[in-house]
Amino acid sequence: MRNCKHERTIVVSQYCGNPLSNYIEKNTFSFEDTKRIAYQILSGLNELHKRKVIHRNLSSDNVLLQENNIKLFNYGLYYMTDNGRLVSFPIL
């Protein structure tokens, strides 16, 4: 019998808040809210890019709103898996 080494990629991520898409469908943001949200999203992307990480899937479903704070979610798997080469499933 042949020995097979199986590796598994496990990603643990903090998920806190609600997707921005939930608020877009239900609420009208003020101009000040929109500026604050946009600024925080761009600041988060800037920090990721400084670390040479690309989000690749930025959408209102992957932007979490927790009180007055924005958190970017669902990024980095492509980066962590050597551009998808280390996993047997497609990463979009």
N, C-alpha and C positions, 0 to 999 in steps of 0.2 A: 504494500500500500504506500502510496506516495504522500509525503508530508506537504501540506499546503499551508502557507501562512496567509491568513486573512487579516486585512486591515480595514478599519472602519473609520470614516471621518464623522466626527460628532461636532456639531456647532451649538454652542450655548450662547444665547443672546438675551439681554434684558429687554423685555417687552413691557413698557409702561406707558400709559396714556391711551388715547384713541386715535385712529387714523384721521388725518386731515380730511380725507374724502367724506367721512361722516359729517363733519362740520360744514363742509362746502355745500352738501346737499340740503342741510337743514337751516343754516344760519347765513346772515349777510354780515360780513366783516366790515368794520369801519376802515377808513383809509389808514388810520394809525395802526390798527391790528394787522392789516395787510402788509404794511411796511415792516413791522416788527417780525412777522412770520417770515417774510422774504429775506430779511437781514439775517435771521438765525439760520435759515436753510443755507444761504450763501456762506455764512461763517463756518457751518459744519462741513460743507463741501470743500472750502478752502483748507480746513484742517486735514481732511482726508487726503487731498491732493498733496499737501506738504509731506505726508507720510507715504506718498506714492501709491495710494489706494484709490481706485475708481469705483464709484457706486454702481454703475451699469444698469440700474433698475429704479431710477428715481421716479416716483409717482406719488400722487396724494395718498395712496394706500401705504407707502413706505415712509411717510412723514408722520410721526406721532406727536400729538399735542397733549401736554400734561400741564394743566393750569396755564401758566404764561410761558412755558418752555417748550421748545421744539426739539425732538430727538429724531435723528435719521436712523432708519431701521432697514434690515435686510440688505446689507452690503458686505463686501469683503470675501465671500465664499470663492468667487472666481480667483481672487488674489491669493487666498490661503491654499488653494489647490493647484498652484503653478499653472494658472490660466486654464484650469479644467483638466489638465493632463493626469492629475493624481486620483481622479474619480472615474467610475465607469458609467456615470449618468451625465446627461447634458446639463450644462449650467448656462442659462440664458441671461 
